[in-house]
Amino acid sequence: MKHTTPHGVTVTAKSEHSKGVNGALEAKFFHAKSGVSIDKAKLNPDGSMGLEASRRDIAKNVKLVAKVNDVLKGEVSMEHTVGKSSTRATLDVEGNWMRTSTCMAVGSSLLVGAQGDFIVGAPKDSALKSYSVGAATGGSRWGASLTCTNAMQTYNASGFYILQPNLVGSVMAVTTPEKSETSFEAGVRYQCNPKTTVRAKVNSNGLVQACAVNRCADKVAVTVTAAAAKNDTTPKFGLLCALG
């Protein structure tokens, strides 16, 4: 359930029922005069709390983001955007690790990026822990991307194609050559009408999943899900109603 107060505070209450009750309470707020945004203030059922806040334009084209929990663990990020390129640096509040990433557009249809994770400490202890690179391209009816993660040990490829204005097909594959492991997932999305969407997907493990979402009224959406596995063909069903 989601509600926005006249002062611009959005409060979201979530509840899950699976052999018990679980949920969370979230709120977000933007203060226009200061430019500070509380992107998420979260209260969990166990009493733990989390806070995500950001402020744009602390300097020209620079955004500051902070995430912290109630035991003062979290991270601080700074993002700099110029033209078609963006660079972000993230440091955990204890100063143990740092992540840097950069992304830029090349031409009109190619996007390339890279990310590196560093262990931060004394000069002799600091080291590059992992890195990844990626590229994405596409046209008016299709898109494709390739990323290499875990220091070039794992390759992820994905793509989609718009078969019809209301029908989209997609595929994703992950391979680790050193371990001879490959997995894939393929899916479709069909827009039955402006209020109803059907999605279905199957993966290499034989798991088949499908869902139908119907916006039956203003700010009310009902979702029905079904799933069956290769080793258990008995369908499992689910029902979700979202307000807001």
C-alpha positions in Angstrom: 0.0 0.0 0.0 1.4 3.4 -1.0 0.2 6.9 0.2 1.6 10.4 -0.5 0.9 13.1 2.1 0.2 16.7 1.1 3.8 17.6 2.2 5.3 15.2 -0.4 6.2 12.3 1.9 5.5 8.9 0.3 4.9 6.1 2.7 4.8 2.4 1.5 3.7 -0.5 3.6 4.6 -4.0 2.4 3.3 -7.3 3.8 4.1 -10.9 2.8 2.4 -14.1 3.9 4.4 -17.4 3.6 4.1 -19.6 6.7 4.0 -16.4 8.6 3.7 -12.6 8.2 6.6 -10.5 7.0 6.7 -6.9 5.8 8.4 -3.5 5.9 7.5 0.2 6.2 9.2 2.6 3.7 9.1 6.4 3.3 10.7 8.9 0.9 10.8 12.7 0.7 12.4 15.4 -1.4 13.2 18.8 0.1 13.1 21.3 -2.8 14.9 24.2 -1.1 17.9 22.2 0.0 17.9 19.7 -2.8 18.2 16.8 -0.4 16.2 13.7 -1.2 15.4 10.9 1.3 15.2 8.2 -1.4 14.3 5.5 1.1 13.9 5.3 4.9 13.0 1.7 5.7 11.9 0.0 9.0 12.0 -3.8 9.0 9.9 -6.1 11.1 12.9 -7.0 13.3 13.4 -3.3 14.2 16.4 -2.7 12.0 16.5 0.5 9.9 18.1 1.7 6.7 18.4 5.1 5.1 19.3 6.2 1.6 19.7 9.9 0.9 21.1 11.9 -2.0 21.8 15.5 -3.1 22.2 16.6 -6.7 24.5 19.4 -7.8 26.7 19.7 -4.7 29.1 20.8 -7.4 28.6 21.2 -11.2 27.3 17.9 -12.5 28.1 16.1 -9.2 25.6 14.0 -7.2 26.3 12.7 -3.7 24.6 9.5 -2.4 24.7 8.0 1.1 23.4 4.6 2.3 23.6 3.6 6.0 21.8 1.3 8.5 21.2 1.5 12.2 24.6 0.0 13.1 26.4 2.6 11.0 27.4 0.4 8.2 26.9 1.6 4.7 28.5 3.5 1.8 29.0 6.9 0.3 29.0 7.5 -3.5 29.9 10.5 -5.7 28.7 10.6 -9.3 30.0 13.0 -11.9 28.2 13.3 -15.3 29.5 15.2 -18.3 27.8 15.0 -21.6 27.5 11.3 -22.6 29.8 10.0 -19.9 29.2 9.2 -16.2 31.7 8.2 -13.5 30.9 7.0 -9.9 33.1 6.3 -7.0 31.8 4.4 -3.9 33.5 4.0 -0.5 32.2 2.1 2.4 31.9 4.0 5.7 34.5 1.8 7.3 37.0 2.5 4.5 37.6 -1.1 3.7 36.7 -1.2 0.0 36.1 1.2 -2.9 34.3 0.7 -6.2 34.7 2.9 -9.2 32.7 2.6 -12.4 32.4 4.6 -15.6 30.0 4.6 -18.5 30.0 6.5 -21.8 28.1 6.6 -25.1 30.1 6.0 -28.3 28.3 7.3 -31.3 24.5 7.1 -31.4 23.9 3.4 -30.5 26.9 2.0 -28.5 27.3 2.2 -24.7 30.4 1.0 -23.0 31.4 0.8 -19.4 33.8 -0.7 -16.8 33.8 -1.3 -13.1 36.6 -2.1 -10.6 36.5 -3.1 -6.9 39.5 -2.3 -4.7 40.6 -3.4 -1.3 41.6 -0.2 0.6 44.2 -0.3 3.3 47.9 0.4 3.8 49.7 1.1 0.5 51.1 -2.5 0.4 47.7 -4.0 1.2 45.6 -2.1 -1.3 44.8 -4.2 -4.4 42.3 -4.6 -7.2 39.9 -7.3 -6.1 37.7 -7.7 -9.2 36.8 -5.9 -12.4 34.2 -6.1 -15.2 33.6 -4.5 -18.6 30.5 -4.4 -20.8 29.0 -3.0 -23.9 25.4 -2.5 -25.2 23.9 -1.6 -28.5 20.5 -1.6 -30.1 18.1 -0.2 -32.7 14.5 0.8 -32.8 13.2 -2.8 -32.4 16.1 -4.7 -30.8 18.8 -4.5 -28.2 21.9 -6.6 -27.1 24.5 -6.4 -24.4 27.6 -8.3 -23.4 29.4 -8.1 -20.0 32.5 -9.8 -18.7 32.6 -10.2 -14.9 34.8 -11.9 -12.2 38.0 -10.7 -13.8 36.9 -11.9 -17.3 35.9 -15.3 -16.0 32.1 -15.1 -16.5 30.4 -13.8 -19.7 26.8 -12.5 -19.7 24.9 -12.0 -23.0 21.4 -10.8 -23.4 19.1 -9.4 -26.1 15.5 -8.6 -26.9 13.5 -8.2 -30.1 10.1 -6.4 -30.5 8.2 -8.9 -32.7 5.0 -6.8 -32.6 4.1 -3.6 -30.8 2.5 -5.7 -28.1 4.9 -8.7 -28.2 8.5 -8.7 -27.0 10.9 -11.7 -26.9 14.1 -11.8 -24.8 17.0 -14.2 -24.1 19.9 -14.2 -21.6 22.9 -16.5 -21.3 25.6 -16.8 -18.7 28.8 -18.9 -19.3 31.9 -19.6 -17.3 34.4 -21.3 -19.7 36.8 -22.4 -17.0 34.1 -24.4 -15.2 32.3 -25.4 -18.4 29.1 -24.0 -16.9 26.4 -22.4 -19.1 22.8 -21.3 -18.3 20.2 -19.5 -20.2 16.8 -18.0 -19.8 14.2 -17.0 -22.5 11.0 -15.1 -22.1 8.2 -13.2 -23.8 5.9 -10.3 -22.8 2.5 -9.9 -24.3 0.3 -6.8 -23.9 -3.2 -8.2 -24.2 -4.8 -4.8 -23.7 -4.0 -1.5 -22.0 -4.7 -3.0 -18.6 -3.5 -6.6 -18.9 0.1 -7.9 -19.4 1.2 -11.5 -19.6 4.8 -12.6 -19.1 6.3 -16.1 -19.4 9.9 -17.4 -19.2 11.8 -20.7 -19.1 15.4 -21.4 -18.0 17.9 -24.1 -18.6 17.1 -25.8 -15.3 13.6 -26.6 -16.6 11.8 -24.0 -14.5 8.8 -22.5 -16.3 7.2 -19.3 -14.8 4.3 -17.2 -16.0 2.3 -14.2 -14.6 -0.6 -12.0 -15.6 -0.9 -8.5 -14.3 -4.3 -6.6 -14.6 -4.8 -3.0 -13.5 -8.4 -3.5 -12.6 -8.9 0.0 -11.2 -7.0 3.3 -10.7 -3.9 2.5 -8.6 -5.0 -1.2 -8.1 -3.1 -4.0 -9.8 -3.8 -7.8 -9.4 -1.0 -10.3 -10.3 -1.5 -14.0 -10.7 1.6 -16.2 -11.0 2.2 -19.9 -11.8 5.4 -21.9 -11.9 6.4 -25.5 -12.6 9.8 -27.2 -12.5 11.2 -30.1 -14.5 11.5 -32.3 -11.5 8.1 -31.2 -10.1 5.5 -30.6 -12.7 2.8 -29.7 -10.2 2.0 -26.0 -10.8 2.6 -23.6 -7.9 0.2 -20.6 -7.9 0.4 -17.1 -6.3 -1.7 -14.0 -6.0 -0.7 -10.4 -5.3 -2.7 -7.3 -5.0 -0.9 -3.9 -5.1 -2.5 -0.6 -4.0 -0.9 2.7 -5.0 
